[in-house]
Amino acid sequence: MSRKLLLCVAFVSLMLGNPGLGLAGPTGKITLKDGSQVFGEILDMTDGMIKVKTLFHEGDPIKIRWAEVVGIDTQEPMTFVLGNGTVLQGQPVMTQPGTLGVKTDLLADPIPVQVASVMAVNPPVKKAVVYTGNINFGASKTSGNTKIENYSLLGELIARSERLRLTILGRYLYGENDNEVVARNAFGTIKLDFFISKRFYWNAGALFEQDTFQDLNLRTSLFTGPGYQFIDVGDFSSPYLNKMQLSAEAGLGFFNEDFKRAADQNSITGRWAVNFNWPVVPWLTVFHQHQGFPSLEKTKDYYVTSQQGIRLTMWENFISTFQINWRYDNTPAPGNKKGDTQYLLTLGYAFES
């Protein structure tokens, strides 16, 4: 055997025996259910996918489904987030398929961890406050034999920290027909949620509404009560369900209606609310929000407001939204109908930080 061939065999044997020599960064090993192993620099695991820079691929890190992994080994400490919220930091070693031993600086013996209980590995550092929201504008104008103008402005802002969530929602609609005002109403709500646990929270907020053609100067509600986050971002590993959110609330409040001509009304009310937001794919979001205010003094007196629709990403952060707003007052001012429905098509801008 020639000297060159001997050197090649020795090099290959060395690489197989110690794969880490081929990497500039920290090395690791991922063991899969079928018994195969992937060597490389383990980066992180989020959204059910683990990323690794492998020896045999020079491009972007490859992604492996976490559900196929039965163990990881590395000489570098890693951060593990478990399903119950526990966070561990240490060096992982596969003790048996499906079980890791995490070596920490505080304990002499490794901590056993089931691979299936790991929700994230080396997750990105969370910002103290995350802001999301959007602002939308719609308009239409007809001139000539018919003169019709319609304008709508809508906005939403959500600021979320570990314990607090602030939600601000507002909209304004205006319409003219032959220079005569035929629609003018405004709606706004502000709510603060304080999370007592990961799911359970207490909320307090206010609702304000004006509608010229409901004889309404101002409708006001001040409310408070418990809420529960049934589904939150990251609860599901599926990319179609991963960002779904669903919460429900109940409570008490004070409700007041200041009319222009009719007698004013006020009462102590109950309150229920449902908030649903589902980004099905990155460019399509389905949403639904509604609140109900049943009077505790007059059983026939109740008010419900809702908005629901779909939001499409057109280009980068620019969006188009089709939504339906529905309001129902079971005891309206004399001469007014109980229900109002608005159909809106708007263009806008969505942001997240």
HUWO-V49557 format. One record per run of one state. SS is the DSSP state (H for helix, E for strand, L for the rest). FROM is the first residue (numbers start at 0). TO is the last residue. If there is no record, write none. Layout:
BEGIN
((SS;FROM;TO) (SS;FROM;TO))
END
This chain:
BEGIN
((L;0;1) (H;2;16) (L;17;17) (H;18;21) (L;22;26) (E;27;31) (L;32;35) (E;36;45) (L;46;47) (E;48;53) (L;54;60) (E;61;64) (H;65;67) (E;68;73) (L;74;76) (E;77;81) (L;82;85) (E;86;95) (L;96;97) (E;98;102) (L;103;109) (E;110;113) (H;114;116) (E;117;120) (L;121;128) (E;129;141) (L;142;146) (E;147;159) (L;160;162) (E;163;176) (L;177;178) (E;179;194) (L;195;198) (E;199;210) (H;211;213) (L;214;214) (E;215;230) (L;231;243) (E;244;258) (L;259;263) (E;264;280) (L;281;282) (E;283;294) (L;295;300) (E;301;314) (L;315;316) (E;317;328) (L;329;337) (E;338;351) (L;352;352))
END
